[in-house]
Amino acid sequence: MTSEVVYAPAEPAARRHLIAISDLDRAGIERLLTTAQSFESVVEREVKKVPTLRGRTVVSIFFESSTRTASSFELAAKRLSADTMSVKAVGSSVDKGESLKDTIQTLSAYGPDVVVIRHANIGAAQLTTRYTTAHVVNAGDGKHQHPTQCLLDLYTIREAVGRLDGVNVAIVGDVLHSRVARSNIQGFAAVGANVLLVGPPTLIPRGIEKTGVRVSSDIRDIRDADVVYVLRMQRERMAEGANFVPTLREYAQRWGVTRDRVTPTQIVMHPGPMNRGVEISADLADAAQSRILRQVQAGLVVRMAVLYDLVSRPYVDTPDYAAAAAEVAAR
Ligand code: CP
């Protein structure tokens, strides 16, 4: 592979997006996980930077709050030497009533290569593709999709368990309001993992069994899983007056994931931010079997892989893409 190929200029015809995890087939998911793995060597170095996206621009627009996704996309772009611009709704002209369309068109006037967007409305990332010539990455749209969260979760599970095929994952809690759950149900199925959803019937979408998952309202059923994936109780998405659970205290008593409800060999995950003492006990979140901070670290290399893949992959003139990515990481 030659570096000229990697740095070749983008063409609008090559524009691709990551809006939903279903945009990737199994081979695409595995390609990104392998690329992310190759970037581990970059983040472990003293000088944590490669010139892969030098001269490229990554714009992040967050209309909804974020700690992990926003920071890791920004750091991922910087580790790849891209120029970055980060705009948050608070403090931008969105405060003055500027629309999504005008915000995207305004920032796209600077000619970014990638636009990363988070928005409270379902479909906002898809809509963004109409108003920019950049590649678009969905960093979470309402309760629809969060594809890079799914990728980093798959990366973490593969590392912890050693495989994805046939792994049993129990997803516990507020599935109804969770874009993470929607992406993970699709993504886990795509790689051959088995999913059990556990929670109060009011927080499990009706008819979800048709997607191939199993459903239980008995928290004891999580004990058969290799991985217990705890979801945040999304109080901000629960309409006022709708009684999804009687009280958070009662939810914690019936469905909270605690040390006595898992075995010491089970892997425990949570996308964050956590409500400690509600969906997960504080001591379990900090236990050796918890991979919650490892998920955060995986978010960095996975998002490096996504940015690299969108911008550079069409131009990598080699049949051995993994070797090409490894060579980029070795620079
Ligand atoms: N998991 C996740 O999306 O976290 P943030 O909201 O902090 O980005």
Boltz pocket constraint, residues with backbone or C-beta under 6 A from the ligand:
constraints:
  - pocket:
      binder: B
      contacts: [[A, 65], [A, 66], [A, 67], [A, 68], [A, 69], [A, 70], [A, 139], [A, 140], [A, 149], [A, 271], [A, 272], [A, 273]]
      max_distance: 6.0
